[in-house]
Amino acid sequence: MDHSELEQRRKAATPRGVSVMCNFYASKAENATLWDEEGGEYIDFTAGIAVLNTGHRHPKVVAAVKEQLDLFTHTSYQVVPYASYITLAERINRVAPVEGPAKTTFFTTGAEALENAVKIARAATGRPGIITFAGGFHGRTLLTMALTGKVSPYKKGFGPFPASIFHARYPNAVQGVSVEDALESIEYLLRSDINPEDVAAILFEPIQGEGGFNIAPEAFVNGLRELCDRHGMLLIADEVQSGFARTGKMFAMDYYPNAKVDLITMAKSLGGGLPISGVSGRAAVMDAPEPGGLGGTYAGNPLAVAASLAVLDIIEEEQLCQRAQRLGAELVEVLQQAKSHCPAIADVRARGSMVAVEFKDPATGKPSAELTRRYQRKALDAGLLLLSCGVYGNVIRFLYPLTIPDAQFKQALTILDRALTD
């Protein structure tokens, strides 16, 4: 069956609201390589949108899931529990960047984790308000759309949204937003829109994902912690995209040792390709909801839990945090050198292997989604899959598996460098 026939079937059977980047269809994948149904081969620098830090079908993940398949696939943990869920929670608790004893609960999607983090924060504080940030992305459910700070395509036409959610500014050197500007925008909200005593939590991404891989300066994160402590608010870190070795540490919050968070959300690469998410936090905060207040039919599915335990083993055994640092440095060097023959490059941002390049129109100096799509298309035509992001759609983000073979990584960097040649 060829591409065109499948495209016709897709358009007839599925709604246009589900946007699809590629016009070909996956048939198989292995580590950082993906093949389509006609035998075309691609180097995957998207990793299913940051899900595959351990690569497609890592042998240890596959083996763990197969072993669990022979035992049971589902009981619903809140009906009949299983030990593996507890083991995974214990392992996450040991590495969660929170102060003191931690507890963890599991769900299925990143949006579920965010929804439940808000529920936990409200239960713990008795307050309704949430302050989050422009450019942030937290999901596509009704509540998480309200939390998300990007209108098109995520919020357009879907309102009205839940109340008591407010957006402050996020530091962004390229756009001229300083740490002081961002912190002052929160103070302004507390004077103009919501009483500090009504705010349950401040929710932020240590590195904005969909927003363009904008990295939170340490002074900003420390300022958030101080502000929360002053007003009795909780601090929530959304690490759905940045967690599990992507940044060169287990969590991006590990770069901010003086600003431990109260709650942290995780998903994506935790499951190595299977759907699982989680919320970790200070034990006293996590225990705030009444029994039955948290959960879900598929929450912490045993197959995904088995995969997650394997993922944690792989990160440690294959030293993926160190590998993320090395690969990221090599990519940044190529991008910096590309500035000499690609005047559209406005900025290169990186923390470990969470790397992005931002583009502007050299003639106008304005963000250019058109040029970004052009470079993305050139790379795709040469067999390299890349994702864009950013409020203006002018950023390419790099999310290759951290397990990618060195030779294939260098091949991808050569393709990228040629794609960026005007």
Secondary structure in CASP SS format (residue, H / E / C, confidence):
PFRMAT SS
TARGET T0000
AUTHOR 0000-0000-0000
METHOD secondary structure of the structure
MODEL  1
M C 1.00
D C 1.00
H H 1.00
S H 1.00
E H 1.00
L H 1.00
E H 1.00
Q H 1.00
R H 1.00
R H 1.00
K H 1.00
A H 1.00
A H 1.00
T C 1.00
P C 1.00
R C 1.00
G C 1.00
V C 1.00
S C 1.00
V C 1.00
M C 1.00
C C 1.00
N C 1.00
F C 1.00
Y C 1.00
A E 1.00
S E 1.00
K E 1.00
A E 1.00
E E 1.00
N E 1.00
A C 1.00
T E 1.00
L E 1.00
W E 1.00
D E 1.00
E C 1.00
E C 1.00
G C 1.00
G C 1.00
E E 1.00
Y E 1.00
I E 1.00
D E 1.00
F C 1.00
T C 1.00
A H 1.00
G H 1.00
I H 1.00
A H 1.00
V C 1.00
L C 1.00
N C 1.00
T C 1.00
G C 1.00
H E 1.00
R C 1.00
H C 1.00
P H 1.00
K H 1.00
V H 1.00
V H 1.00
A H 1.00
A H 1.00
V H 1.00
K H 1.00
E H 1.00
Q H 1.00
L H 1.00
D C 1.00
L C 1.00
F C 1.00
T C 1.00
H C 1.00
T C 1.00
S C 1.00
Y C 1.00
Q C 1.00
V C 1.00
V C 1.00
P C 1.00
Y C 1.00
A H 1.00
S H 1.00
Y H 1.00
I H 1.00
T H 1.00
L H 1.00
A H 1.00
E H 1.00
R H 1.00
I H 1.00
N H 1.00
R H 1.00
V H 1.00
A C 1.00
P C 1.00
V E 1.00
E C 1.00
G C 1.00
P C 1.00
A E 1.00
K E 1.00
T E 1.00
T E 1.00
F E 1.00
F E 1.00
T C 1.00
T C 1.00
G H 1.00
A H 1.00
E H 1.00
A H 1.00
L H 1.00
E H 1.00
N H 1.00
A H 1.00
V H 1.00
K H 1.00
I H 1.00
A H 1.00
R H 1.00
A H 1.00
A H 1.00
T H 1.00
G C 1.00
R C 1.00
P C 1.00
G E 1.00
I E 1.00
I E 1.00
T E 1.00
F E 1.00
A C 1.00
G C 1.00
G C 1.00
F C 1.00
H C 1.00
G C 1.00
R C 1.00
T C 1.00
L H 1.00
L H 1.00
T H 1.00
M H 1.00
A H 1.00
L H 1.00
T C 1.00
G C 1.00
K C 1.00
V C 1.00
S C 1.00
P C 1.00
Y C 1.00
K C 1.00
K C 1.00
G C 1.00
F C 1.00
G C 1.00
P C 1.00
F C 1.00
P C 1.00
A C 1.00
S C 1.00
I E 1.00
F E 1.00
H E 1.00
A E 1.00
R C 1.00
Y C 1.00
P C 1.00
N E 1.00
A C 1.00
V C 1.00
Q C 1.00
G C 1.00
V E 1.00
S C 1.00
V H 1.00
E H 1.00
D H 1.00
A H 1.00
L H 1.00
E H 1.00
S H 1.00
I H 1.00
E H 1.00
Y H 1.00
L H 1.00
L H 1.00
R H 1.00
S H 1.00
D C 1.00
I C 1.00
N C 1.00
P H 1.00
E H 1.00
D H 1.00
V E 1.00
A E 1.00
A E 1.00
I E 1.00
L E 1.00
F E 1.00
E C 1.00
P C 1.00
I E 1.00
Q C 1.00
G C 1.00
E C 1.00
G C 1.00
G C 1.00
F C 1.00
N C 1.00
I E 1.00
A C 1.00
P C 1.00
E H 1.00
A H 1.00
F H 1.00
V H 1.00
N H 1.00
G H 1.00
L H 1.00
R H 1.00
E H 1.00
L H 1.00
C H 1.00
D H 1.00
R H 1.00
H H 1.00
G C 1.00
M C 1.00
L E 1.00
L E 1.00
I E 1.00
A E 1.00
D E 1.00
E C 1.00
V C 1.00
Q C 1.00
S C 1.00
G C 1.00
F C 1.00
A C 1.00
R C 1.00
T C 1.00
G C 1.00
K C 1.00
M C 1.00
F C 1.00
A H 1.00
M H 1.00
D H 1.00
Y H 1.00
Y C 1.00
P C 1.00
N C 1.00
A C 1.00
K C 1.00
V E 1.00
D C 1.00
L E 1.00
I E 1.00
T E 1.00
M E 1.00
A C 1.00
K H 1.00
S H 1.00
L H 1.00
G H 1.00
G C 1.00
G C 1.00
L C 1.00
P C 1.00
I C 1.00
S E 1.00
G E 1.00
V E 1.00
S E 1.00
G E 1.00
R E 1.00
A H 1.00
A H 1.00
V H 1.00
M H 1.00
D C 1.00
A C 1.00
P C 1.00
E C 1.00
P C 1.00
G C 1.00
G C 1.00
L C 1.00
G C 1.00
G C 1.00
T C 1.00
Y C 1.00
A C 1.00
G C 1.00
N C 1.00
P H 1.00
L H 1.00
A H 1.00
V H 1.00
A H 1.00
A H 1.00
S H 1.00
L H 1.00
A H 1.00
V H 1.00
L H 1.00
D H 1.00
I H 1.00
I H 1.00
E H 1.00
E H 1.00
E C 1.00
Q C 1.00
L H 1.00
C H 1.00
Q H 1.00
R H 1.00
A H 1.00
Q H 1.00
R H 1.00
L H 1.00
G H 1.00
A H 1.00
E H 1.00
L H 1.00
V H 1.00
E H 1.00
V H 1.00
L H 1.00
Q H 1.00
Q H 1.00
A H 1.00
K C 1.00
S C 1.00
H C 1.00
C C 1.00
P C 1.00
A C 1.00
I E 1.00
A E 1.00
D E 1.00
V E 1.00
R E 1.00
A E 1.00
R E 1.00
G C 1.00
S C 1.00
M E 1.00
V E 1.00
A E 1.00
V E 1.00
E E 1.00
F E 1.00
K E 1.00
D C 1.00
P C 1.00
A C 1.00
T C 1.00
G C 1.00
K C 1.00
P E 1.00
S C 1.00
A H 1.00
E H 1.00
L H 1.00
T H 1.00
R H 1.00
R H 1.00
Y H 1.00
Q H 1.00
R H 1.00
K H 1.00
A H 1.00
L H 1.00
D H 1.00
A C 1.00
G C 1.00
L E 1.00
L E 1.00
L C 1.00
L E 1.00
S E 1.00
C E 1.00
G C 1.00
V C 1.00
Y C 1.00
G C 1.00
N C 1.00
V E 1.00
I E 1.00
R E 1.00
F E 1.00
L C 1.00
Y C 1.00
P C 1.00
L C 1.00
T C 1.00
I C 1.00
P C 1.00
D H 1.00
A H 1.00
Q H 1.00
F H 1.00
K H 1.00
Q H 1.00
A H 1.00
L H 1.00
T H 1.00
I H 1.00
L H 1.00
D H 1.00
R H 1.00
A H 1.00
L C 1.00
T C 1.00
D C 1.00
END
